[in-house]
Amino acid sequence: MRDAPDPDRKAEMAELLADIEREARYVGGASQAAADPKVLAALRAVPRHAFVPNELSEQAYGNYPLSIGHGQTISQPFIVALMSGLLNLPKDATVLEIGTGSGYQGAVLAHLARRVYSIEIIPHLARLAEQHFAALGIANVEVRCGDGYQGWPEHAPYDGIIVTAAAPHIPEPLIEQLKPGARLVIPVGLRYMPQNLLVVKKAADGSVSGDNVLPVAFVPLTGNLVASHNGP
């Protein structure tokens, strides 16, 4: 006789978090930020199955990306944990997210920051993310539909900026909107070409430095960033 299903998916969540910790130890180096206890607690508080299409619900706690339609994906939980940990957010942080998707990464950040501003270029996904946040009572994430290349200057400077799609280069407006001492976490590279997850740090004097963390594979960032890279 099969056990009754767990409506809260706690067993699956526990297995996923253990897998993230194992992967962080295996990869080592900066990737161990994925196993930060605060980050794992944030992931534990977010029901990933609420952010995937119903037909993929059974796969929601697998440690891999899933399609959310419109050529977009919900990121692998290890990568979500890693990018969140690499931000190294202070208490009461204000964060900018470029690429809301279905809202999963933003929901995790909502448990790590005081306020999250998130920009999504696809209208359907922006609305869907807002619905997910409302259903879960997440009130500290504000979503705007638009092109994230210019960031969201009205709320700058930010204690951290995260980009959840691969950019051909780092958008200068995002560097400008980053608070001195803060970090920008972004995958850089072209689709079907090598991509690297970068941590860009802004010093007190405004200078920036970047570190490669590990190779990644993200869907491409769209909008003016691509146009400005490829030309008219």
Beta strands, then each sheet from edge to edge (+ up, - down):
strand 1: 66-69
strand 2: 72-74
strand 3: 94-98
strand 4: 115-120
strand 5: 141-145
strand 6: 158-163
strand 7: 178-188
strand 8: 195-202
strand 9: 208-216
sheet 1: 1+ 2-
sheet 2: 5+ 4+ 3+ 6+ 7+ 8- 9+
end
